[in-house]
Amino acid sequence: MRALTLSLRVLLFVFFFVFALKNTAEVPFWFFFGQVRQTPLSLLLLGFFAAGVFLALVTFIGARLRMRSEIARLRRENARLALLIAPEVHAPIPDAPVNADPAPARSSRKGFSFFRGLRGWS
Protein backbone atom coordinates (compact mmCIF):
# COMPACT_ATOMS: atom_id res chain seq x y z
CA MET A 1 0.00 0.00 0.00
CA ARG A 2 2.87 2.36 0.79
CA ALA A 3 4.45 1.68 -2.59
CA LEU A 4 1.14 2.48 -4.32
CA THR A 5 0.79 5.74 -2.40
CA LEU A 6 4.39 6.72 -3.11
CA SER A 7 4.07 5.94 -6.81
CA LEU A 8 0.83 7.95 -7.02
CA ARG A 9 2.51 10.94 -5.35
CA VAL A 10 5.50 10.74 -7.69
CA LEU A 11 3.18 10.49 -10.69
CA LEU A 12 1.20 13.57 -9.61
CA PHE A 13 4.40 15.53 -8.97
CA VAL A 14 5.77 14.67 -12.40
CA PHE A 15 2.42 15.57 -14.02
CA PHE A 16 2.27 18.99 -12.37
CA PHE A 17 5.96 19.64 -13.01
CA VAL A 18 5.57 18.94 -16.74
CA PHE A 19 2.38 21.05 -16.74
CA ALA A 20 4.33 23.97 -15.23
CA LEU A 21 7.13 23.56 -17.81
CA LYS A 22 4.64 23.59 -20.69
CA ASN A 23 2.86 26.75 -19.41
CA THR A 24 5.76 29.17 -19.12
CA ALA A 25 4.22 31.76 -21.43
CA GLU A 26 3.80 35.13 -19.80
CA VAL A 27 0.28 36.41 -19.39
CA PRO A 28 -0.93 39.82 -18.26
CA PHE A 29 -2.04 39.96 -14.65
CA TRP A 30 -4.23 43.01 -14.04
CA PHE A 31 -4.04 44.68 -10.63
CA PHE A 32 -6.22 47.50 -9.34
CA PHE A 33 -5.92 51.02 -10.79
CA GLY A 34 -4.81 49.80 -14.22
CA GLN A 35 -1.52 48.21 -13.19
CA VAL A 36 -0.47 45.27 -15.35
CA ARG A 37 2.29 42.71 -14.69
CA GLN A 38 3.55 40.08 -17.05
CA THR A 39 3.92 36.81 -15.11
CA PRO A 40 4.26 33.14 -16.15
CA LEU A 41 0.97 31.28 -16.22
CA SER A 42 2.32 28.41 -14.11
CA LEU A 43 3.38 30.87 -11.40
CA LEU A 44 -0.09 32.43 -11.33
CA LEU A 45 -1.74 29.02 -11.11
CA LEU A 46 0.59 27.95 -8.32
CA GLY A 47 -0.01 31.18 -6.40
CA PHE A 48 -3.79 30.94 -6.62
CA PHE A 49 -3.69 27.26 -5.69
CA ALA A 50 -1.60 28.06 -2.60
CA ALA A 51 -3.99 30.89 -1.67
CA GLY A 52 -6.95 28.50 -1.97
CA VAL A 53 -5.25 25.91 0.24
CA PHE A 54 -4.46 28.59 2.81
CA LEU A 55 -8.06 29.85 2.89
CA ALA A 56 -9.38 26.29 3.22
CA LEU A 57 -7.03 25.63 6.16
CA VAL A 58 -8.06 28.85 7.91
CA THR A 59 -11.71 27.89 7.49
CA PHE A 60 -11.04 24.37 8.74
CA ILE A 61 -9.18 25.61 11.83
CA GLY A 62 -12.12 27.82 12.80
CA ALA A 63 -14.58 24.96 12.38
CA ARG A 64 -12.33 22.59 14.33
CA LEU A 65 -12.04 25.02 17.25
CA ARG A 66 -15.83 25.37 17.34
CA MET A 67 -16.22 21.58 17.33
CA ARG A 68 -13.69 21.12 20.14
CA SER A 69 -15.46 23.65 22.35
CA GLU A 70 -18.82 21.98 21.60
CA ILE A 71 -17.39 18.55 22.51
CA ALA A 72 -16.02 19.92 25.79
CA ARG A 73 -19.39 21.51 26.61
CA LEU A 74 -21.24 18.27 25.86
CA ARG A 75 -18.83 16.24 28.03
CA ARG A 76 -19.40 18.60 30.95
CA GLU A 77 -23.15 18.35 30.48
CA ASN A 78 -22.92 14.55 30.23
CA ALA A 79 -21.00 14.36 33.51
CA ARG A 80 -23.53 16.66 35.20
CA LEU A 81 -26.47 14.59 33.99
CA ALA A 82 -24.80 11.34 35.05
CA LEU A 83 -24.56 12.70 38.59
CA LEU A 84 -28.24 13.67 38.54
CA ILE A 85 -29.39 10.27 37.27
CA ALA A 86 -27.35 8.02 39.58
CA PRO A 87 -25.75 10.03 42.39
CA GLU A 88 -25.07 6.96 44.55
CA VAL A 89 -22.93 5.40 41.82
CA HIS A 90 -20.77 8.50 41.47
CA ALA A 91 -20.80 9.56 45.12
CA PRO A 92 -17.44 9.56 46.91
CA ILE A 93 -16.82 6.71 49.36
CA PRO A 94 -17.00 7.98 52.95
CA ASP A 95 -13.92 7.56 55.10
CA ALA A 96 -13.97 4.66 57.55
CA PRO A 97 -13.88 5.49 61.27
CA VAL A 98 -10.39 5.41 62.76
CA ASN A 99 -11.10 2.84 65.51
CA ALA A 100 -13.29 0.55 63.43
CA ASP A 101 -12.66 -3.19 63.67
CA PRO A 102 -12.05 -4.52 60.15
CA ALA A 103 -13.26 -8.03 61.09
CA PRO A 104 -17.01 -8.66 60.94
CA ALA A 105 -18.89 -8.87 64.20
CA ARG A 106 -19.38 -12.43 65.49
CA SER A 107 -22.56 -13.58 67.02
CA SER A 108 -22.60 -14.62 70.65
CA ARG A 109 -24.31 -17.87 69.78
CA LYS A 110 -21.94 -20.74 69.19
CA GLY A 111 -22.95 -23.05 66.43
CA PHE A 112 -21.99 -26.69 66.16
CA SER A 113 -18.53 -27.33 64.87
CA PHE A 114 -17.12 -30.79 64.56
CA PHE A 115 -13.55 -29.60 65.10
CA ARG A 116 -14.49 -27.46 68.09
CA GLY A 117 -16.06 -30.49 69.65
CA LEU A 118 -12.94 -32.59 69.11
CA ARG A 119 -10.75 -30.01 70.78
CA GLY A 120 -12.78 -30.32 73.93
CA TRP A 121 -12.02 -34.06 74.15
CA SER A 122 -8.28 -33.82 74.22
C-alpha positions as CSV (number, residue, x, y, z in Angstrom):
1,M,0.0,0.0,0.0
2,R,2.9,2.4,0.8
3,A,4.4,1.7,-2.6
4,L,1.1,2.5,-4.3
5,T,0.8,5.7,-2.4
6,L,4.4,6.7,-3.1
7,S,4.1,5.9,-6.8
8,L,0.8,8.0,-7.0
9,R,2.5,10.9,-5.4
10,V,5.5,10.7,-7.7
11,L,3.2,10.5,-10.7
12,L,1.2,13.6,-9.6
13,F,4.4,15.5,-9.0
14,V,5.8,14.7,-12.4
15,F,2.4,15.6,-14.0
16,F,2.3,19.0,-12.4
17,F,6.0,19.6,-13.0
18,V,5.6,18.9,-16.7
19,F,2.4,21.0,-16.7
20,A,4.3,24.0,-15.2
21,L,7.1,23.6,-17.8
22,K,4.6,23.6,-20.7
23,N,2.9,26.7,-19.4
24,T,5.8,29.2,-19.1
25,A,4.2,31.8,-21.4
26,E,3.8,35.1,-19.8
27,V,0.3,36.4,-19.4
28,P,-0.9,39.8,-18.3
29,F,-2.0,40.0,-14.6
30,W,-4.2,43.0,-14.0
31,F,-4.0,44.7,-10.6
32,F,-6.2,47.5,-9.3
33,F,-5.9,51.0,-10.8
34,G,-4.8,49.8,-14.2
35,Q,-1.5,48.2,-13.2
36,V,-0.5,45.3,-15.3
37,R,2.3,42.7,-14.7
38,Q,3.5,40.1,-17.0
39,T,3.9,36.8,-15.1
40,P,4.3,33.1,-16.1
41,L,1.0,31.3,-16.2
42,S,2.3,28.4,-14.1
43,L,3.4,30.9,-11.4
44,L,-0.1,32.4,-11.3
45,L,-1.7,29.0,-11.1
46,L,0.6,27.9,-8.3
47,G,0.0,31.2,-6.4
48,F,-3.8,30.9,-6.6
49,F,-3.7,27.3,-5.7
50,A,-1.6,28.1,-2.6
51,A,-4.0,30.9,-1.7
52,G,-7.0,28.5,-2.0
53,V,-5.2,25.9,0.2
54,F,-4.5,28.6,2.8
55,L,-8.1,29.9,2.9
56,A,-9.4,26.3,3.2
57,L,-7.0,25.6,6.2
58,V,-8.1,28.8,7.9
59,T,-11.7,27.9,7.5
60,F,-11.0,24.4,8.7
61,I,-9.2,25.6,11.8
62,G,-12.1,27.8,12.8
63,A,-14.6,25.0,12.4
64,R,-12.3,22.6,14.3
65,L,-12.0,25.0,17.3
66,R,-15.8,25.4,17.3
67,M,-16.2,21.6,17.3
68,R,-13.7,21.1,20.1
69,S,-15.5,23.6,22.4
70,E,-18.8,22.0,21.6
71,I,-17.4,18.6,22.5
72,A,-16.0,19.9,25.8
73,R,-19.4,21.5,26.6
74,L,-21.2,18.3,25.9
75,R,-18.8,16.2,28.0
76,R,-19.4,18.6,31.0
77,E,-23.1,18.3,30.5
78,N,-22.9,14.6,30.2
79,A,-21.0,14.4,33.5
80,R,-23.5,16.7,35.2
81,L,-26.5,14.6,34.0
82,A,-24.8,11.3,35.0
83,L,-24.6,12.7,38.6
84,L,-28.2,13.7,38.5
85,I,-29.4,10.3,37.3
86,A,-27.4,8.0,39.6
87,P,-25.7,10.0,42.4
88,E,-25.1,7.0,44.6
89,V,-22.9,5.4,41.8
90,H,-20.8,8.5,41.5
91,A,-20.8,9.6,45.1
92,P,-17.4,9.6,46.9
93,I,-16.8,6.7,49.4
94,P,-17.0,8.0,52.9
95,D,-13.9,7.6,55.1
96,A,-14.0,4.7,57.5
97,P,-13.9,5.5,61.3
98,V,-10.4,5.4,62.8
99,N,-11.1,2.8,65.5
100,A,-13.3,0.6,63.4
101,D,-12.7,-3.2,63.7
102,P,-12.0,-4.5,60.2
103,A,-13.3,-8.0,61.1
104,P,-17.0,-8.7,60.9
105,A,-18.9,-8.9,64.2
106,R,-19.4,-12.4,65.5
107,S,-22.6,-13.6,67.0
108,S,-22.6,-14.6,70.7
109,R,-24.3,-17.9,69.8
110,K,-21.9,-20.7,69.2
111,G,-23.0,-23.0,66.4
112,F,-22.0,-26.7,66.2
113,S,-18.5,-27.3,64.9
114,F,-17.1,-30.8,64.6
115,F,-13.6,-29.6,65.1
116,R,-14.5,-27.5,68.1
117,G,-16.1,-30.5,69.6
118,L,-12.9,-32.6,69.1
119,R,-10.8,-30.0,70.8
120,G,-12.8,-30.3,73.9
121,W,-12.0,-34.1,74.1
122,S,-8.3,-33.8,74.2
